[in-house]
Amino acid sequence: MDNKKCYAYVSSWSHGKGDSGLWVYSFNEETGEITEKGCLDDKTECGVSFADDKRQILYVLDESVDLPGKQGGGGRVLAFRLESDGSGTMISEARTCCPNPSYVTEDSSGKYLLVSNHGGRACVTKILRGEDNKYRPCVEYDDSAVELFGINEDGSIGEILDVVKHTGSGPDKRKQSNAHPHCVVMSPDGKLFAVCDKGNDGVYMYRIDREKERLVETGTCYRTEPGSEPRFGAFHPNGKFFYQNNEGKPVVNAYTYDDNGTLRLIGSYDVFSEAKQNVEGEKVQQGLCMDQAGQYLYSVTHDPAMIIVFKIDQVSGALELIQNKRINAEWPRGCALSPNGGFLAVTGMKSGNVISLAVGEDGTLTDTGFSVNQAGAAYITFFEG
């Protein structure tokens, strides 16, 4: 008899406004009910997290620009050891050396963590003298990078082993003045890691050279439509397809890819049905997730607050929009499917709540009526203890 209990870890990210931390909830996988159990951290600007189920470790990003008590210095990665009752104790931390770390992934061997760093939009202007002896301003930005960390046997975080810096910009100078790597996700066979860069409209593929412990770019960076701002990505479990949503355009891109990581576009799919093409709002996409069987893809939009449900063609990889589901959350941000696939949990950052939606046999969503309050709720990760 399986006595495992399901827990949801929800981070709060407040942009420095005071609502920050990491909370744990019991999640009923039969009804979708969410019940608060406690707080693991009430001070850190917590962002994306990743659960190592074997070691029972939760890796959480401190998505900040400044180190505690300092100005600048970047964010951190925190490691919490989880107990069977859902509680956790922080066992280690490591500096990311870049501001605003945005995504954390563990590799298939359990020896490495990969962290993407969004970087900042602040700049420094320096005065330089050119070869013509004339003075000119030179504008510099923080580094934006993908970092490779080692993991110790006990799950604690080791040293940074390698750093790959992203450069370039996009047409929206308000949001794309410099590169912003926003996610790093692993392929089903563990050989490739996809990175979506909001700042330069690029989707990159990397592999780990395990002998040299280095990150190696493979394939060719795919350039999305200018101003798309690729945000989150998801690999199909069949090892043939890759999907990414966009912050700057209301479309989801579908690709095939080869062993070298070269992406080929299948198509770009509107996130609103024809009846909703004229919907008002910013139409900004946020979280993205896929069910374990690779049948359905879920993308979150805020303004309007909605979950977009796509059905995935298992042969071609093409997407079919099957639902635009409005939800009771303001600025929905993160989403995750429960381990049994029966529910989708979504965080509302401005409304300060976490809601659950039931997943039907056809992949569509219905309200459960269950919700809990959490100020600044940003991202969510499930764990079975």
Secondary structure by P-SEA (a helix, b strand, c coil): cccbbbbbbbbbbcccccbbbbbbbbbccccbbbbbcccccccccccbbbbcccccbbbbbccccccccccccccbbbbbbbccccbbbbcccccccccccccccccccccbbbbbbbcccbbbbbbbbccccbbbbbbbbcccbbbbbbbccccccccccbbbbbbbbccccccccbbbbccccccccccbbbbbbcccbbbbbbbbcccccbbbbccccccccccccccbbbbcccccbbbbbbccccccccccccccbbbbbcbbbbccccccccccccccccbbbbcccccbbbbbbcccbbbbbbbbcccccbbbbccccccccccccbbbbcccccbbbbbbccccbbbbbbbccccbbbbccbbbbbccccbbbbbcc
